[in-house]
Amino acid sequence: ALLAMRRSELQPTQRSQRGKGQIREGLRYVRRRTDLVVVMAVVGVVSTFGLNFQLTSAVMARTEFGKGPGEYGILGSILAIGSLAGALMAARRERPRVRLVIGSALGFGVAAGVMALMPTYELYALATIPVGFASLTMLTAANATIQMSTDPAMRGRVMSIYLLVFLGATPIGSPVVGWVAEVLGPRWSIGVGAISALLAAGLAGLWALRNWPVEVRYSLRTRPHLAVHWHTVDRDEAEDALRGQEAANRVTAA
C-alpha cells in the first residue's frame, strides 16, 4: 500500500516546534472548538458505560443464560460481524460529521437496550450485531471527524486528548458496570450503557440544535428524503469572519 501511494498528491505540513505550554495550548484549542467537545463528550460517556462487552457478555452468558466459555466466545465472534459491517460502511464515507457521531450513539443506545431485553441466548447473540455496527460507526466517525477537522499543527495534541477520553474512560466505568451487574443483575449492566448513550446523544443533539445553525430539509420526490445540515463554527472562525466584515464595511464607507 505504501509503494502504491502517489507522492505527488501528498500535502506536506509543517511540523510544530517544541516549546513550553503546548499541552495547555491544545486544551484551549479543544475548548474553543465546540464540535470537538461534543464528539469527545459523547464518546467518553458511551465508552465509560457502554463499551464493556468483555464484562457484560461474560456475565450474560454465564449468569443469565447458563452458558460456558465456548458460548461466550461465540458472542464475540457474532458481535464482530456488526463491527466489520460498520468498518466497511465507514470506508464509503468521504467526510464524517458530528451528526453521525450523535446519531450512531443514539442507535447504539437503542440497540443495546434491545439486546439487554433478549429472552434467549440465540436472540441475544443476534442482537449483538447491530450493537457492534453502531459502536464501530460511532468510533470511526468520531476518529475521522477529529482528525479531518483539526488544524494539522494541533492534530497530535487533539488526538492525544481524544484517546485519553476514549481509552481512559472504559477502565473507570468497568468497576461501576460490574457493581451494577452484581447488585441489579446482568441485564442492567447493559441497560446502564444503553441509558447513558441515549442521554448523551439526546443532550448533545439538543445542545447542537440550540447553539448551532441547523437546516432540515424533507422531500418525498428526491433522495435523501430527510437531510439535516449542521453548520459548526468555532469561536476563532466566527471572530475572524466578524473582523473581516467590519474591515470590509470600513472600506466601503471610505
LUMGU-456811 format. One line per field, with one value per atom (N, C-alpha, C): residue number from 1; atom name; x, y, z. Coordinates in nm, 2 decimals. Example, Ala and Ser with C-alpha at 12.3 -4.5 7.8 and 13.67 -1.06 7.14 Angstrom:
BEGIN
n [1  1  1  2  2  2]
atom [N  CA  C  N  CA  C]
u [1.32  1.23  1.32  1.28  1.37  1.29]
v [-0.57  -0.45  -0.33  -0.22  -0.11  0.00]
w [0.78  0.78  0.78  0.71  0.71  0.79]
END
This chain:
BEGIN
n [1  1  1  2  2  2  3  3  3  4  4  4  5  5  5  6  6  6  7  7  7  8  8  8  9  9  9  10  10  10  11  11  11  12  12  12  13  13  13  14  14  14  15  15  15  16  16  16  17  17  17  18  18  18  19  19  19  20  20  20  21  21  21  22  22  22  23  23  23  24  24  24  25  25  25  26  26  26  27  27  27  28  28  28  29  29  29  30  30  30  31  31  31  32  32  32  33  33  33  34  34  34  35  35  35  36  36  36  37  37  37  38  38  38  39  39  39  40  40  40  41  41  41  42  42  42  43  43  43  44  44  44  45  45  45  46  46  46  47  47  47  48  48  48  49  49  49  50  50  50  51  51  51  52  52  52  53  53  53  54  54  54  55  55  55  56  56  56  57  57  57  58  58  58  59  59  59  60  60  60  61  61  61  62  62  62  63  63  63  64  64  64  65  65  65  66  66  66  67  67  67  68  68  68  69  69  69  70  70  70  71  71  71  72  72  72  73  73  73  74  74  74  75  75  75  76  76  76  77  77  77  78  78  78  79  79  79  80  80  80  81  81  81  82  82  82  83  83  83  84  84  84  85  85  85  86  86  86  87  87  87  88  88  88  89  89  89  90  90  90  91  91  91  92  92  92  93  93  93  94  94  94  95  95  95  96  96  96  97  97  97  98  98  98  99  99  99  100  100  100  101  101  101  102  102  102  103  103  103  104  104  104  105  105  105  106  106  106  107  107  107  108  108  108  109  109  109  110  110  110  111  111  111  112  112  112  113  113  113  114  114  114  115  115  115  116  116  116  117  117  117  118  118  118  119  119  119  120  120  120  121  121  121  122  122  122  123  123  123  124  124  124  125  125  125  126  126  126  127  127  127  128  128  128  129  129  129  130  130  130  131  131  131  132  132  132  133  133  133  134  134  134  135  135  135  136  136  136  137  137  137  138  138  138  139  139  139  140  140  140  141  141  141  142  142  142  143  143  143  144  144  144  145  145  145  146  146  146  147  147  147  148  148  148  149  149  149  150  150  150  151  151  151  152  152  152  153  153  153  154  154  154  155  155  155  156  156  156  157  157  157  158  158  158  159  159  159  160  160  160  161  161  161  162  162  162  163  163  163  164  164  164  165  165  165  166  166  166  167  167  167  168  168  168  169  169  169  170  170  170  171  171  171  172  172  172  173  173  173  174  174  174  175  175  175  176  176  176  177  177  177  178  178  178  179  179  179  180  180  180  181  181  181  182  182  182  183  183  183  184  184  184  185  185  185  186  186  186  187  187  187  188  188  188  189  189  189  190  190  190  191  191  191  192  192  192  193  193  193  194  194  194  195  195  195  196  196  196  197  197  197  198  198  198  199  199  199  200  200  200  201  201  201  202  202  202  203  203  203  204  204  204  205  205  205  206  206  206  207  207  207  208  208  208  209  209  209  210  210  210  211  211  211  212  212  212  213  213  213  214  214  214  215  215  215  216  216  216  217  217  217  218  218  218  219  219  219  220  220  220  221  221  221  222  222  222  223  223  223  224  224  224  225  225  225  226  226  226  227  227  227  228  228  228  229  229  229  230  230  230  231  231  231  232  232  232  233  233  233  234  234  234  235  235  235  236  236  236  237  237  237  238  238  238  239  239  239  240  240  240  241  241  241  242  242  242  243  243  243  244  244  244  245  245  245  246  246  246  247  247  247  248  248  248  249  249  249  250  250  250  251  251  251  252  252  252  253  253  253  254  254  254]
atom [N  CA  C  N  CA  C  N  CA  C  N  CA  C  N  CA  C  N  CA  C  N  CA  C  N  CA  C  N  CA  C  N  CA  C  N  CA  C  N  CA  C  N  CA  C  N  CA  C  N  CA  C  N  CA  C  N  CA  C  N  CA  C  N  CA  C  N  CA  C  N  CA  C  N  CA  C  N  CA  C  N  CA  C  N  CA  C  N  CA  C  N  CA  C  N  CA  C  N  CA  C  N  CA  C  N  CA  C  N  CA  C  N  CA  C  N  CA  C  N  CA  C  N  CA  C  N  CA  C  N  CA  C  N  CA  C  N  CA  C  N  CA  C  N  CA  C  N  CA  C  N  CA  C  N  CA  C  N  CA  C  N  CA  C  N  CA  C  N  CA  C  N  CA  C  N  CA  C  N  CA  C  N  CA  C  N  CA  C  N  CA  C  N  CA  C  N  CA  C  N  CA  C  N  CA  C  N  CA  C  N  CA  C  N  CA  C  N  CA  C  N  CA  C  N  CA  C  N  CA  C  N  CA  C  N  CA  C  N  CA  C  N  CA  C  N  CA  C  N  CA  C  N  CA  C  N  CA  C  N  CA  C  N  CA  C  N  CA  C  N  CA  C  N  CA  C  N  CA  C  N  CA  C  N  CA  C  N  CA  C  N  CA  C  N  CA  C  N  CA  C  N  CA  C  N  CA  C  N  CA  C  N  CA  C  N  CA  C  N  CA  C  N  CA  C  N  CA  C  N  CA  C  N  CA  C  N  CA  C  N  CA  C  N  CA  C  N  CA  C  N  CA  C  N  CA  C  N  CA  C  N  CA  C  N  CA  C  N  CA  C  N  CA  C  N  CA  C  N  CA  C  N  CA  C  N  CA  C  N  CA  C  N  CA  C  N  CA  C  N  CA  C  N  CA  C  N  CA  C  N  CA  C  N  CA  C  N  CA  C  N  CA  C  N  CA  C  N  CA  C  N  CA  C  N  CA  C  N  CA  C  N  CA  C  N  CA  C  N  CA  C  N  CA  C  N  CA  C  N  CA  C  N  CA  C  N  CA  C  N  CA  C  N  CA  C  N  CA  C  N  CA  C  N  CA  C  N  CA  C  N  CA  C  N  CA  C  N  CA  C  N  CA  C  N  CA  C  N  CA  C  N  CA  C  N  CA  C  N  CA  C  N  CA  C  N  CA  C  N  CA  C  N  CA  C  N  CA  C  N  CA  C  N  CA  C  N  CA  C  N  CA  C  N  CA  C  N  CA  C  N  CA  C  N  CA  C  N  CA  C  N  CA  C  N  CA  C  N  CA  C  N  CA  C  N  CA  C  N  CA  C  N  CA  C  N  CA  C  N  CA  C  N  CA  C  N  CA  C  N  CA  C  N  CA  C  N  CA  C  N  CA  C  N  CA  C  N  CA  C  N  CA  C  N  CA  C  N  CA  C  N  CA  C  N  CA  C  N  CA  C  N  CA  C  N  CA  C  N  CA  C  N  CA  C  N  CA  C  N  CA  C  N  CA  C  N  CA  C  N  CA  C  N  CA  C  N  CA  C  N  CA  C  N  CA  C  N  CA  C  N  CA  C  N  CA  C  N  CA  C  N  CA  C  N  CA  C  N  CA  C  N  CA  C  N  CA  C  N  CA  C  N  CA  C  N  CA  C  N  CA  C  N  CA  C  N  CA  C  N  CA  C  N  CA  C  N  CA  C  N  CA  C  N  CA  C  N  CA  C  N  CA  C  N  CA  C  N  CA  C  N  CA  C  N  CA  C  N  CA  C  N  CA  C  N  CA  C  N  CA  C  N  CA  C  N  CA  C  N  CA  C  N  CA  C  N  CA  C  N  CA  C  N  CA  C  N  CA  C  N  CA  C  N  CA  C  N  CA  C  N  CA  C  N  CA  C  N  CA  C  N  CA  C  N  CA  C  N  CA  C  N  CA  C  N  CA  C  N  CA  C  N  CA  C  N  CA  C  N  CA  C  N  CA  C  N  CA  C]
u [0.08  0.00  0.09  0.20  0.29  0.35  0.39  0.45  0.36  0.23  0.13  0.09  0.12  0.08  0.15  0.08  0.13  0.18  0.32  0.38  0.35  0.32  0.29  0.16  0.07  -0.05  -0.05  0.06  0.07  0.09  0.03  0.04  0.13  0.25  0.34  0.29  0.30  0.26  0.39  0.39  0.50  0.49  0.60  0.60  0.59  0.52  0.52  0.65  0.69  0.82  0.79  0.88  0.87  0.88  0.80  0.81  0.72  0.73  0.65  0.51  0.42  0.28  0.20  0.26  0.19  0.06  0.07  -0.05  -0.16  -0.13  -0.23  -0.29  -0.20  -0.25  -0.35  -0.31  -0.40  -0.54  -0.54  -0.66  -0.74  -0.68  -0.75  -0.81  -0.74  -0.79  -0.92  -0.91  -1.03  -1.15  -1.12  -1.23  -1.30  -1.22  -1.28  -1.36  -1.33  -1.40  -1.51  -1.63  -1.74  -1.78  -1.75  -1.77  -1.69  -1.56  -1.47  -1.52  -1.56  -1.61  -1.73  -1.82  -1.94  -1.90  -1.81  -1.77  -1.70  -1.61  -1.54  -1.63  -1.73  -1.83  -1.91  -1.96  -2.05  -1.96  -1.85  -1.76  -1.72  -1.69  -1.65  -1.75  -1.88  -1.99  -2.02  -2.02  -2.06  -1.95  -1.82  -1.71  -1.70  -1.74  -1.74  -1.84  -1.96  -2.07  -2.12  -2.08  -2.14  -2.05  -1.92  -1.82  -1.75  -1.82  -1.77  -1.81  -1.80  -1.85  -1.79  -1.66  -1.60  -1.66  -1.70  -1.76  -1.91  -1.98  -2.13  -2.16  -2.09  -2.12  -2.08  -1.98  -1.94  -2.04  -2.09  -2.19  -2.32  -2.36  -2.48  -2.48  -2.37  -2.35  -2.36  -2.29  -2.28  -2.40  -2.43  -2.53  -2.67  -2.69  -2.83  -2.87  -2.78  -2.82  -2.75  -2.67  -2.61  -2.52  -2.44  -2.35  -2.21  -2.12  -1.98  -1.89  -1.76  -1.66  -1.68  -1.72  -1.74  -1.85  -1.96  -2.07  -2.04  -1.96  -1.91  -1.82  -1.74  -1.65  -1.73  -1.84  -1.93  -1.99  -2.03  -2.09  -1.99  -1.86  -1.76  -1.75  -1.76  -1.75  -1.87  -1.99  -2.11  -2.11  -2.06  -2.05  -1.96  -1.85  -1.76  -1.82  -1.93  -2.00  -2.05  -2.11  -2.16  -2.05  -1.94  -1.82  -1.76  -1.75  -1.70  -1.78  -1.92  -2.01  -1.99  -1.98  -1.96  -1.83  -1.72  -1.59  -1.61  -1.68  -1.69  -1.78  -1.88  -1.96  -1.88  -1.79  -1.71  -1.61  -1.57  -1.48  -1.54  -1.68  -1.75  -1.78  -1.76  -1.79  -1.67  -1.69  -1.59  -1.55  -1.65  -1.63  -1.73  -1.70  -1.80  -1.82  -1.93  -1.96  -2.01  -2.03  -2.07  -2.20  -2.29  -2.43  -2.42  -2.33  -2.31  -2.27  -2.18  -2.14  -2.26  -2.34  -2.45  -2.56  -2.58  -2.68  -2.64  -2.52  -2.47  -2.47  -2.44  -2.45  -2.60  -2.69  -2.83  -2.87  -2.82  -2.85  -2.79  -2.67  -2.61  -2.70  -2.75  -2.83  -2.96  -3.02  -3.14  -3.11  -3.00  -2.96  -2.92  -2.84  -2.80  -2.92  -3.02  -3.14  -3.22  -3.23  -3.30  -3.22  -3.09  -3.00  -3.02  -3.03  -3.05  -3.18  -3.28  -3.41  -3.43  -3.33  -3.35  -3.37  -3.47  -3.50  -3.42  -3.36  -3.28  -3.14  -3.05  -2.91  -2.91  -2.98  -2.98  -3.02  -3.13  -3.17  -3.07  -3.02  -2.92  -2.79  -2.75  -2.64  -2.67  -2.79  -2.82  -2.83  -2.87  -2.88  -2.75  -2.64  -2.51  -2.46  -2.52  -2.48  -2.50  -2.63  -2.65  -2.57  -2.55  -2.47  -2.32  -2.27  -2.13  -2.13  -2.23  -2.23  -2.24  -2.33  -2.34  -2.22  -2.16  -2.04  -1.93  -1.90  -1.79  -1.81  -1.94  -1.97  -1.95  -1.99  -1.96  -1.81  -1.73  -1.59  -1.52  -1.55  -1.48  -1.52  -1.65  -1.69  -1.62  -1.61  -1.55  -1.40  -1.34  -1.19  -1.17  -1.24  -1.22  -1.26  -1.37  -1.41  -1.31  -1.25  -1.15  -1.02  -0.98  -0.85  -0.87  -0.98  -1.00  -1.04  -1.09  -1.13  -1.04  -0.93  -0.83  -0.72  -0.67  -0.56  -0.44  -0.37  -0.26  -0.15  -0.13  -0.04  -0.08  -0.22  -0.28  -0.32  -0.31  -0.38  -0.32  -0.19  -0.13  -0.18  -0.19  -0.23  -0.38  -0.46  -0.60  -0.63  -0.56  -0.58  -0.53  -0.43  -0.39  -0.50  -0.56  -0.67  -0.79  -0.82  -0.93  -0.91  -0.78  -0.75  -0.76  -0.72  -0.73  -0.87  -0.96  -1.10  -1.16  -1.12  -1.18  -1.13  -0.99  -0.93  -0.93  -0.92  -0.91  -1.05  -1.16  -1.29  -1.34  -1.30  -1.35  -1.31  -1.18  -1.14  -1.21  -1.25  -1.32  -1.46  -1.52  -1.66  -1.68  -1.57  -1.58  -1.62  -1.56  -1.60  -1.74  -1.79  -1.93  -2.02  -1.99  -2.08  -2.07  -1.96  -1.95  -2.03  -2.03  -2.11  -2.26  -2.30  -2.44  -2.48  -2.39  -2.43  -2.44  -2.36  -2.37  -2.49  -2.52  -2.63  -2.77  -2.78  -2.91  -2.93  -2.82  -2.84  -2.77  -2.74  -2.66  -2.73  -2.86  -2.93  -2.91  -2.91  -2.89  -2.75  -2.65  -2.52  -2.51  -2.60  -2.61  -2.70  -2.81  -2.91  -2.85  -2.75  -2.69  -2.61  -2.55  -2.48  -2.58  -2.69  -2.79  -2.85  -2.89  -2.95  -2.85  -2.72  -2.62  -2.60  -2.59  -2.58  -2.69  -2.82  -2.93  -2.93  -2.90  -2.89  -2.78  -2.66  -2.55  -2.59  -2.64  -2.68  -2.79  -2.89  -3.00  -2.96  -2.88  -2.84  -2.75  -2.66  -2.57  -2.65  -2.75  -2.84  -2.92  -2.97  -3.04  -2.95  -2.83  -2.74  -2.70  -2.68  -2.64  -2.76  -2.88  -2.99  -3.01  -2.97  -2.98  -2.86  -2.75  -2.63  -2.57  -2.61  -2.56  -2.67  -2.64  -2.75  -2.78  -2.90  -2.94  -3.04  -3.02  -3.11  -3.16  -3.30  -3.36  -3.45  -3.42  -3.50  -3.56  -3.69  -3.76  -3.84  -3.82  -3.89  -3.92  -4.04  -4.07  -4.02  -4.00  -3.96  -3.81  -3.73  -3.58  -3.52  -3.40  -3.33  -3.20  -3.16  -3.23  -3.36  -3.45  -3.58  -3.57  -3.48  -3.46  -3.31  -3.28  -3.15  -3.13  -3.03  -3.01  -2.87  -2.85  -2.72  -2.69  -2.58  -2.54  -2.41  -2.42  -2.30  -2.23  -2.12  -2.05  -1.94  -1.93  -1.83  -1.77  -1.63  -1.57  -1.55  -1.52  -1.52  -1.42  -1.30  -1.20  -1.24  -1.31  -1.36  -1.46  -1.55  -1.66  -1.60  -1.50  -1.44  -1.36  -1.29  -1.22  -1.32  -1.43  -1.53  -1.59  -1.61  -1.67  -1.57  -1.44  -1.34  -1.33  -1.34  -1.33  -1.45  -1.57  -1.68  -1.67  -1.62  -1.61  -1.51  -1.40  -1.30  -1.36  -1.44  -1.50  -1.60  -1.67  -1.76  -1.69  -1.57  -1.50  -1.45  -1.40  -1.35  -1.46  -1.58  -1.70  -1.74  -1.74  -1.77  -1.67  -1.54  -1.44  -1.45]
v [-0.12  0.00  0.13  0.12  0.24  0.26  0.15  0.17  0.22  0.19  0.24  0.38  0.44  0.58  0.68  0.77  0.87  0.99  1.00  1.10  1.24  1.26  1.39  1.45  1.36  1.41  1.43  1.40  1.42  1.57  1.61  1.75  1.76  1.80  1.81  1.92  1.90  2.00  2.03  2.15  2.20  2.14  2.09  2.03  2.14  2.12  2.22  2.21  2.33  2.34  2.31  2.24  2.21  2.33  2.34  2.46  2.43  2.53  2.52  2.56  2.49  2.53  2.47  2.37  2.31  2.23  2.16  2.09  2.19  2.30  2.40  2.46  2.48  2.53  2.43  2.30  2.20  2.20  2.21  2.21  2.34  2.45  2.57  2.56  2.49  2.47  2.39  2.28  2.19  2.26  2.34  2.41  2.51  2.58  2.67  2.60  2.48  2.40  2.32  2.38  2.31  2.18  2.17  2.04  1.93  1.96  1.86  1.82  1.92  1.90  1.80  1.83  1.74  1.60  1.58  1.45  1.37  1.44  1.38  1.35  1.43  1.41  1.29  1.28  1.16  1.03  1.03  0.91  0.88  0.98  0.95  0.88  0.93  0.87  0.72  0.71  0.57  0.47  0.52  0.42  0.39  0.48  0.46  0.35  0.36  0.27  0.17  0.19  0.10  0.01  0.04  -0.04  -0.13  -0.21  -0.31  -0.45  -0.48  -0.61  -0.73  -0.72  -0.84  -0.88  -0.77  -0.79  -0.83  -0.75  -0.77  -0.90  -0.94  -1.06  -1.18  -1.17  -1.28  -1.31  -1.20  -1.22  -1.26  -1.21  -1.26  -1.40  -1.44  -1.58  -1.68  -1.65  -1.74  -1.73  -1.61  -1.60  -1.60  -1.53  -1.52  -1.64  -1.69  -1.80  -1.93  -1.94  -2.06  -2.13  -2.05  -2.10  -2.10  -2.16  -2.17  -2.08  -2.11  -2.02  -2.03  -2.15  -2.16  -2.07  -2.07  -1.98  -1.83  -1.80  -1.66  -1.62  -1.71  -1.68  -1.65  -1.73  -1.71  -1.58  -1.52  -1.39  -1.29  -1.30  -1.20  -1.21  -1.34  -1.35  -1.29  -1.31  -1.26  -1.10  -1.05  -0.91  -0.85  -0.93  -0.88  -0.87  -0.94  -0.93  -0.78  -0.73  -0.60  -0.50  -0.52  -0.43  -0.43  -0.54  -0.55  -0.47  -0.49  -0.41  -0.26  -0.22  -0.08  -0.03  -0.11  -0.07  -0.05  -0.15  -0.14  -0.02  0.01  0.13  0.26  0.26  0.38  0.41  0.31  0.33  0.40  0.40  0.46  0.61  0.66  0.80  0.88  0.99  1.08  1.18  1.22  1.31  1.30  1.22  1.20  1.34  1.35  1.47  1.44  1.55  1.54  1.47  1.50  1.44  1.29  1.24  1.09  1.03  1.10  1.05  1.05  1.16  1.16  1.06  1.05  0.95  0.81  0.78  0.64  0.61  0.71  0.69  0.66  0.74  0.71  0.57  0.53  0.40  0.29  0.32  0.22  0.21  0.32  0.31  0.23  0.25  0.17  0.02  -0.01  -0.15  -0.22  -0.15  -0.21  -0.23  -0.14  -0.16  -0.28  -0.30  -0.42  -0.55  -0.54  -0.66  -0.70  -0.60  -0.63  -0.70  -0.69  -0.75  -0.88  -0.93  -1.05  -1.17  -1.25  -1.36  -1.48  -1.51  -1.63  -1.60  -1.70  -1.68  -1.65  -1.72  -1.71  -1.57  -1.52  -1.39  -1.28  -1.31  -1.21  -1.21  -1.32  -1.33  -1.25  -1.26  -1.19  -1.04  -1.00  -0.86  -0.79  -0.87  -0.81  -0.75  -0.79  -0.75  -0.60  -0.55  -0.40  -0.32  -0.38  -0.31  -0.29  -0.40  -0.38  -0.29  -0.29  -0.19  -0.05  -0.02  0.12  0.17  0.08  0.12  0.15  0.07  0.10  0.22  0.23  0.35  0.48  0.48  0.60  0.62  0.52  0.54  0.58  0.52  0.56  0.70  0.74  0.87  0.97  0.94  1.03  1.05  0.94  0.95  1.03  1.00  1.07  1.22  1.25  1.39  1.47  1.42  1.49  1.51  1.40  1.42  1.51  1.50  1.57  1.72  1.75  1.89  1.97  1.91  1.97  2.03  2.15  2.21  2.12  2.09  2.00  2.02  2.15  2.18  2.13  2.11  2.08  1.93  1.86  1.73  1.63  1.63  1.53  1.56  1.68  1.71  1.68  1.72  1.69  1.54  1.47  1.32  1.26  1.31  1.26  1.28  1.40  1.43  1.33  1.31  1.23  1.08  1.03  0.90  0.88  0.99  0.99  0.97  1.05  1.04  0.90  0.85  0.73  0.60  0.59  0.47  0.48  0.60  0.62  0.61  0.62  0.62  0.47  0.38  0.24  0.18  0.19  0.13  0.19  0.32  0.38  0.33  0.31  0.26  0.11  0.03  -0.11  -0.15  -0.10  -0.14  -0.10  0.01  0.06  -0.04  -0.08  -0.17  -0.31  -0.35  -0.48  -0.48  -0.36  -0.35  -0.35  -0.29  -0.29  -0.44  -0.51  -0.65  -0.74  -0.71  -0.79  -0.75  -0.63  -0.58  -0.59  -0.53  -0.52  -0.64  -0.70  -0.81  -0.79  -0.89  -0.88  -0.79  -0.80  -0.71  -0.57  -0.53  -0.39  -0.34  -0.43  -0.39  -0.34  -0.39  -0.34  -0.23  -0.23  -0.12  0.01  0.01  0.13  0.20  0.11  0.17  0.22  0.15  0.20  0.33  0.34  0.46  0.58  0.55  0.66  0.71  0.61  0.65  0.73  0.69  0.77  0.91  0.92  1.05  1.14  1.08  1.16  1.21  1.12  1.16  1.26  1.24  1.33  1.47  1.48  1.61  1.67  1.60  1.66  1.71  1.63  1.68  1.81  1.81  1.93  2.05  2.03  2.14  2.19  2.10  2.14  2.22  2.17  2.25  2.39  2.41  2.54  2.63  2.57  2.66  2.66  2.56  2.56  2.59  2.66  2.67  2.54  2.50  2.37  2.39  2.32  2.33  2.19  2.17  2.04  2.05  1.96  1.95  1.82  1.82  1.69  1.70  1.59  1.58  1.44  1.41  1.27  1.24  1.34  1.32  1.30  1.35  1.34  1.26  1.22  1.14  1.21  1.21  1.15  1.23  1.16  1.22  1.32  1.29  1.38  1.41  1.54  1.59  1.69  1.67  1.76  1.81  1.94  2.00  2.09  2.05  2.13  2.21  2.34  2.43  2.46  2.39  2.42  2.52  2.62  2.73  2.75  2.73  2.76  2.91  2.94  3.08  3.17  3.11  3.18  3.22  3.12  3.14  3.25  3.25  3.35  3.49  3.50  3.63  3.68  3.59  3.63  3.68  3.61  3.65  3.79  3.81  3.93  4.05  4.02  4.13  4.16  4.05  4.07  4.15  4.13  4.20  4.35  4.37  4.51  4.58  4.52  4.58  4.61  4.52  4.54  4.66  4.67  4.78  4.92  4.92  5.04  5.08  4.99  5.02  5.07  5.01  5.05  5.20  5.22  5.36  5.46  5.42  5.52  5.55]
w [0.00  0.00  0.00  0.07  0.08  -0.06  -0.12  -0.26  -0.36  -0.34  -0.44  -0.42  -0.31  -0.29  -0.39  -0.44  -0.53  -0.45  -0.44  -0.36  -0.41  -0.54  -0.59  -0.54  -0.49  -0.44  -0.29  -0.22  -0.08  -0.05  0.06  0.10  0.23  0.22  0.34  0.43  0.56  0.66  0.74  0.79  0.87  1.01  1.06  1.20  1.30  1.41  1.52  1.60  1.63  1.71  1.86  1.92  2.06  2.14  2.25  2.34  2.46  2.55  2.67  2.65  2.72  2.72  2.60  2.54  2.42  2.46  2.58  2.63  2.66  2.73  2.76  2.63  2.53  2.40  2.34  2.34  2.29  2.36  2.49  2.57  2.54  2.52  2.48  2.34  2.25  2.12  2.12  2.20  2.21  2.27  2.37  2.44  2.35  2.26  2.17  2.06  2.03  1.92  1.98  1.98  2.04  1.97  1.84  1.77  1.83  1.86  1.92  2.06  2.14  2.27  2.27  2.18  2.17  2.13  2.04  2.00  2.11  2.18  2.30  2.41  2.43  2.54  2.52  2.39  2.36  2.36  2.30  2.30  2.44  2.52  2.66  2.74  2.73  2.81  2.76  2.63  2.57  2.61  2.59  2.62  2.77  2.86  3.00  3.04  3.00  3.05  2.94  2.82  2.72  2.65  2.64  2.57  2.66  2.73  2.83  2.79  2.66  2.61  2.67  2.70  2.77  2.90  2.97  3.10  3.09  3.01  3.00  2.93  2.83  2.75  2.84  2.92  3.01  3.11  3.18  3.28  3.23  3.11  3.05  3.01  2.95  2.90  3.02  3.13  3.24  3.33  3.38  3.48  3.43  3.32  3.27  3.19  3.10  3.01  3.05  3.15  3.20  3.10  3.02  2.91  2.96  2.88  2.92  2.84  2.85  2.77  2.62  2.57  2.42  2.37  2.44  2.40  2.42  2.52  2.54  2.42  2.38  2.26  2.13  2.12  2.00  2.00  2.12  2.12  2.07  2.10  2.05  1.90  1.85  1.70  1.63  1.69  1.62  1.63  1.74  1.76  1.65  1.62  1.52  1.38  1.35  1.22  1.21  1.31  1.31  1.30  1.37  1.37  1.23  1.17  1.03  0.93  0.95  0.86  0.88  1.01  1.03  0.98  0.98  0.92  0.77  0.70  0.56  0.52  0.60  0.57  0.59  0.69  0.72  0.60  0.53  0.42  0.30  0.30  0.19  0.21  0.34  0.37  0.33  0.26  0.23  0.35  0.42  0.53  0.64  0.74  0.85  0.93  0.99  1.06  1.20  1.28  1.42  1.43  1.34  1.35  1.33  1.26  1.25  1.38  1.45  1.59  1.68  1.68  1.77  1.73  1.60  1.55  1.58  1.56  1.59  1.74  1.82  1.97  2.01  1.94  1.97  1.93  1.81  1.76  1.85  1.90  2.00  2.12  2.17  2.29  2.27  2.16  2.12  2.11  2.03  2.01  2.13  2.22  2.35  2.44  2.44  2.52  2.47  2.34  2.28  2.32  2.31  2.34  2.49  2.58  2.72  2.75  2.66  2.69  2.62  2.54  2.47  2.57  2.55  2.64  2.63  2.51  2.50  2.45  2.46  2.42  2.27  2.19  2.05  2.00  2.06  2.02  2.07  2.19  2.24  2.15  2.10  2.01  1.88  1.83  1.71  1.73  1.85  1.89  1.90  1.92  1.93  1.79  1.68  1.55  1.53  1.56  1.54  1.65  1.77  1.87  1.82  1.76  1.70  1.59  1.50  1.39  1.44  1.54  1.59  1.66  1.74  1.82  1.73  1.63  1.54  1.45  1.41  1.33  1.41  1.54  1.62  1.64  1.66  1.69  1.56  1.45  1.32  1.28  1.30  1.27  1.36  1.49  1.58  1.55  1.52  1.49  1.36  1.26  1.13  1.14  1.21  1.23  1.30  1.40  1.48  1.39  1.33  1.25  1.13  1.06  0.94  0.96  1.08  1.10  1.19  1.23  1.32  1.24  1.29  1.23  1.24  1.13  1.13  1.24  1.28  1.38  1.52  1.53  1.66  1.66  1.55  1.54  1.64  1.66  1.75  1.89  1.94  2.07  2.09  1.99  2.00  2.00  1.92  1.92  2.05  2.11  2.24  2.35  2.34  2.44  2.41  2.28  2.24  2.29  2.27  2.31  2.46  2.53  2.68  2.72  2.65  2.69  2.65  2.53  2.48  2.56  2.56  2.62  2.77  2.83  2.97  3.04  2.97  3.03  3.06  2.97  2.99  3.12  3.16  3.29  3.41  3.39  3.50  3.51  3.40  3.40  3.43  3.40  3.42  3.57  3.67  3.81  3.84  3.78  3.80  3.74  3.61  3.54  3.61  3.66  3.73  3.86  3.93  4.05  4.02  3.91  3.87  3.83  3.76  3.73  3.85  3.95  4.08  4.16  4.17  4.26  4.19  4.07  4.00  3.90  3.85  3.76  3.63  3.55  3.43  3.33  3.31  3.21  3.24  3.36  3.39  3.37  3.37  3.33  3.19  3.10  2.96  2.96  3.04  3.04  3.08  3.17  3.21  3.10  3.02  2.90  2.80  2.78  2.68  2.72  2.85  2.90  2.89  2.93  2.92  2.78  2.68  2.54  2.49  2.53  2.49  2.55  2.68  2.74  2.68  2.66  2.60  2.46  2.38  2.24  2.24  2.33  2.33  2.38  2.48  2.53  2.43  2.36  2.26  2.15  2.10  2.00  2.03  2.15  2.20  2.21  2.26  2.27  2.13  2.04  1.90  1.83  1.86  1.80  1.85  1.98  2.04  2.01  1.98  1.96  1.82  1.74  1.60  1.50  1.39  1.29  1.23  1.23  1.18  1.06  0.95  0.84  0.81  0.81  0.79  0.67  0.58  0.45  0.44  0.39  0.37  0.24  0.16  0.03  0.00  -0.05  -0.09  -0.23  -0.31  -0.45  -0.47  -0.39  -0.40  -0.29  -0.31  -0.21  -0.18  -0.06  0.06  0.09  0.15  0.18  0.29  0.39  0.50  0.51  0.51  0.51  0.63  0.71  0.83  0.81  0.81  0.79  0.91  0.98  1.09  1.05  1.07  1.04  1.17  1.19  1.32  1.29  1.37  1.35  1.49  1.50  1.63  1.65  1.77  1.81  1.73  1.71  1.63  1.49  1.43  1.29  1.29  1.39  1.40  1.42  1.51  1.53  1.41  1.34  1.22  1.11  1.10  1.00  1.04  1.17  1.21  1.18  1.21  1.19  1.04  0.96  0.81  0.76  0.81  0.77  0.81  0.94  0.98  0.90  0.86  0.78  0.64  0.58  0.45  0.46  0.57  0.59  0.59  0.66  0.67  0.53  0.45  0.32  0.23  0.24  0.16  0.20  0.33  0.38  0.33  0.33  0.29  0.14]
END
